[in-house]
Amino acid sequence: MRKRAIDCLCGVAAAWEMLVDVPFPEKLRGLCRGRRPSGLGIAAGFVLVGLLAGIILALAGWILNLSRVNRYAASGIFALAAVAVCNGKDSFRGLKLLVSALSGLFSGRTWRDSLTGASADDGSFDKTGGCIAALTVLGAELFSFALLFGGGASLWSVAVLTGGCTAQMFFAALPGANGSPYLALLPADRRKMWILPALVTLWMILRFPVAGIASSVIAGGLCAFIHRDFTLTKTPIAPDAITLAGKLAELVLLLCGLLFIL
């Protein structure tokens, strides 16, 4: 049992290094020294990192609900915390990539070229249009999380963050520029990597039936479409495209929460 727990921790640590810019706790990292997690363990780690972040936010919402803080102030505090977690975990790189991709779309690129050609360092974020786009996205996120909290649905943050990390897991398993995926999985493990996301999805469906089913269909359909397109065209996946996919998944799931919960 202890060995399995440490193997799971090592998978989480490896996924954390790929997803989060904040260093993994050194004491926990010491337990993983000399151990090499499997591809399946890292895939599960992706999902667990998002699940942990979502649960922490949901707990914060629950505590705010129990507190005597003014309802509107509590909504603002929860929204600020949620946006800070969503964007701070990768130092706003996902947001910068989204602005870059939007800039590419508006300049006439195809959606695939915009997705794969997005860069956090191309200067799009520093232009007036980029700043307006970034502020619009941040404002929409703040407003959405505040509404979810006000509607008693702060638990939906679990779906948002877990879904974003699951999308990154999915894209990391696609071939990269050198022909090999960043997340190496044995053929037998490619189906097993969906067990944990399926369990989280089932939990969300039991709590939010309509939103859970709708978001699964919409997000799953988009992932399947992009996967098919990238596979047919043999388009390599860059690390920035993986981060951008996670950001887009978070926004889609956040929108689903507003449409089907409130």
Phi, psi and omega in degrees: 000315181296321180297318179295320180296319180291321177299319178295318179298321179295322176296319178296318180298317180294318178294320179303316181299329180277330189259325191242135179278342176286133181301142176292140182310128187297323180296320178287325178298326180298329179292338184264358183299128180087358180251142179242111182290152177284166177299321179294322178296320178291321178300315176296326178297322176305309183294319182293325177298314178294320179297316180298314180298319180294319179294320178298318178295317179298320177295321177299319177296320179296318179295319178297324178295325181280340183283173179264015179293141176309140186303317181290321178295320179296320177298318179294318180297315180297316181298317179297317179296317181295315179294323178297319179291313183300320184261331182284337184297332178241024179057040178065015180295321178298319179294317178297321178292322178297316178298319178297317179295318178296321177298320178295319179297316182290339178271001174105004178286158174287163181297326180291316178294325178293321180290313184280336182265000180295141179218138179286348185244019182272003177088356181299324183292336185269350180279162181300313179298321179294319179296319180295317179298316181296316180295325178295316179296314180297319178296319178295321178295314179301312181298318183293313180294324178296319178294319179297317178297315180298331178271009179072027184238037179296339178296339179296342176299335175296316179295319182297309185284321177294320179296319178298316179290327177293321177298320178294322175300315182299313182286330178293339179274357177273157181301136178268195184297330180269007179093346180252144179288153176290333177247097184282124181232142173290150180307322181290340183270350185293333175273324181296333184293347180267358182296310182295314175302324179295321179294318178295319178298317178299318178299316180293323179295321178295326180274319180230080188306306184293312181296321181296314180291313182298315181293325178295317180292314183293308182294318178296320179295318178297316179298317180295320179296312181295319178300315180297316181296315181293325180290315181294321181271357181054043180278122180288149180261126176264159179304322180295325178294327178293315179297317180297321179300321178295318179296317180296320179297319178300316181293320178297315181291325177295319178295320177299321178299318180293319185287323190248357177253314184278000000 
